[in-house]
Amino acid sequence: MPVPTYPSGTVRALLGTEHVSEATRAALQERLDAPAAYAPQLLSTESFALLEAVAARLFPQPDRPEAPIALAPAVDQRLAEGRADGWRYDVLPPDREALRLGLGGIQEIAQSLFQVDFLALAAEQQDAVLQALADGRPPGATWQTLHAGRFFEELLAELTEYYYAHPLAQEEIGYVGMADLPAWTRIGLNEKEDREVNPMGE
């Protein structure tokens, strides 16, 4: 089955139509208009730079014609505002403490494997550090008490959520589900609303 293709402006074009609610339009437009510069509200400058570097390796965007989708600001904002999912794994401390410890633990892995900080590593070496974390048994004292697998799972899940909540990422996968006004009524097999792009290009 061929992979669906969509015009590059699908989401942005829909934002100006009656198919998108005002609240949804405002939220998506805010993400599009986010300034390139961001001053961390909770994390230190050094910790924020490390989080940015980690996010850049987990979600590399070398082919994006626009500026990369920034993910670290959303994490910092959430923690600064004290927002959470309302649950956490019992092997992890509260979110702020988990991130603080986890970022320090990433530095420990980098020092153990390459004897330099994460930010000083080449991209391939940074990937090796993150692979050690993802594998669940990385070196470093932090990981004797902080569950590496759960920490990596939570970090990756949060960054994934922020990435695909951005209109530019939604365009990449042809997602138009935010255009839900007046409703999705054509839900049968091979049925499509007029606002949906035909994946066959017909």
C-alpha positions in Angstrom: 0.0 0.0 0.0 1.5 3.4 -1.0 2.5 5.8 1.8 0.0 8.7 1.8 1.4 12.0 0.6 0.1 15.4 1.7 0.8 19.0 0.6 3.3 20.7 2.8 0.8 23.3 4.0 -2.0 21.1 5.1 -2.2 22.0 8.7 -1.4 25.7 8.2 -4.0 26.0 5.5 -6.6 24.4 7.7 -6.0 26.9 10.6 -7.7 29.6 8.6 -10.9 27.6 7.9 -14.1 27.1 9.8 -13.1 23.4 10.5 -10.8 24.4 13.4 -12.2 25.7 16.7 -10.9 29.0 18.1 -9.2 27.3 21.0 -7.4 24.8 18.8 -6.4 27.4 16.3 -4.9 29.6 19.1 -3.0 26.7 20.6 -1.5 25.6 17.2 -0.7 29.1 16.1 1.1 29.7 19.4 3.3 26.7 18.7 4.0 28.0 15.2 4.8 31.5 16.5 7.0 30.4 19.4 10.1 32.6 19.5 13.4 31.0 18.6 15.0 32.3 21.9 13.8 30.8 25.2 14.9 31.7 28.7 14.5 28.7 31.0 12.1 29.2 33.9 13.0 26.3 36.1 16.1 24.6 34.8 19.6 26.2 35.1 21.1 27.4 31.9 23.5 24.4 31.9 20.8 21.9 32.5 18.5 23.4 29.9 21.4 23.3 27.3 21.9 19.6 28.2 18.2 18.9 27.8 18.2 20.7 24.4 21.1 18.5 23.3 19.4 15.3 24.4 16.2 16.3 22.6 18.2 17.1 19.5 19.6 13.6 19.4 16.3 11.8 20.2 14.5 13.9 17.5 17.1 15.0 15.0 15.6 17.2 12.3 18.4 17.6 9.7 16.0 17.9 6.7 13.6 20.4 8.1 13.7 23.6 6.0 12.4 25.7 8.9 14.1 25.9 12.3 13.9 22.7 14.2 10.9 22.2 16.5 12.1 23.1 19.9 11.1 20.5 22.6 13.1 21.5 25.7 11.1 24.7 26.3 7.8 22.7 26.7 9.4 20.4 29.3 10.8 23.4 31.3 7.5 25.2 31.1 5.6 22.2 32.4 7.9 21.7 35.3 8.0 25.4 36.2 4.2 25.4 36.3 4.0 22.2 38.3 1.9 20.4 35.7 1.9 16.6 35.6 -0.1 13.6 34.3 -1.5 12.9 37.8 0.5 9.7 38.1 4.1 8.5 38.0 6.0 5.2 38.2 6.7 4.4 41.8 10.3 3.7 41.0 10.8 7.4 39.9 10.8 10.5 42.2 8.5 13.5 41.4 9.1 14.9 37.9 11.3 17.8 38.8 13.6 15.7 40.8 13.6 12.9 38.2 14.7 15.3 35.5 17.3 16.9 37.7 18.8 13.5 38.6 18.4 12.1 35.1 20.3 14.9 33.4 23.1 14.6 36.0 23.1 10.8 35.3 23.4 11.5 31.5 26.6 13.5 32.3 27.8 10.6 34.4 27.4 8.2 31.4 29.2 10.6 29.1 32.1 10.9 31.6 32.2 7.2 32.1 32.2 6.3 28.4 34.2 9.2 26.9 35.6 11.2 29.9 34.0 14.5 28.8 30.6 16.1 29.3 27.7 15.3 27.0 27.7 18.6 25.2 31.3 18.2 24.2 30.7 14.9 22.4 30.2 14.2 18.7 26.7 13.3 17.6 27.6 9.6 17.4 29.0 9.6 20.9 26.0 11.3 22.2 23.9 8.6 20.6 26.0 6.0 22.3 25.4 7.7 25.7 21.6 7.7 25.1 21.7 4.1 23.9 23.4 3.1 27.1 20.6 4.9 29.0 17.9 3.3 26.8 19.4 -0.2 27.4 18.6 0.2 31.0 21.9 -0.4 32.8 24.1 2.6 32.2 27.2 3.4 34.2 27.1 6.0 36.9 26.2 6.3 40.5 22.8 8.0 39.7 21.5 4.9 38.0 22.0 2.8 41.2 18.9 4.6 42.6 17.2 6.1 39.6 15.5 3.6 37.3 17.2 4.2 34.0 14.6 2.4 31.8 11.7 4.2 33.3 13.4 7.5 33.2 14.3 7.1 29.5 10.8 5.9 28.7 9.2 9.0 30.4 11.6 11.4 28.8 11.1 10.0 25.3 7.3 9.8 25.7 7.1 13.5 26.8 9.4 14.7 23.9 7.4 12.6 21.4 4.1 14.2 22.7 5.5 17.7 22.2 6.9 16.9 18.8 3.7 15.6 17.3 1.6 18.3 19.0 3.4 20.8 16.7 1.7 21.7 13.4 4.9 21.2 11.4 5.2 17.6 12.7 1.5 17.0 12.0 2.1 18.1 8.4 4.8 15.6 8.0 2.5 12.7 8.9 -0.6 14.2 7.2 -2.6 14.6 10.4 -5.6 16.8 10.1 -7.6 15.5 13.1 -7.6 18.9 14.7 -9.9 20.1 12.0 -13.0 18.6 13.8 -15.7 21.2 13.0 -18.5 20.6 12.4 -17.7 16.9 12.9 -16.2 13.9 11.3 -19.2 12.2 9.6 -17.7 10.2 6.8 -16.0 7.4 8.9 -16.7 4.4 6.7 -14.1 2.4 4.8 -12.5 4.6 2.1 -14.7 7.5 3.0 -13.1 10.9 3.3 -14.2 14.4 4.3 -13.6 17.2 1.8 -11.0 18.7 4.1 -8.9 15.5 4.0 -6.3 15.0 1.4 -6.6 11.9 -0.8 -3.6 9.7 0.1 -3.7 8.2 -3.4 -3.2 11.6 -5.0 -6.4 11.3 -7.0 
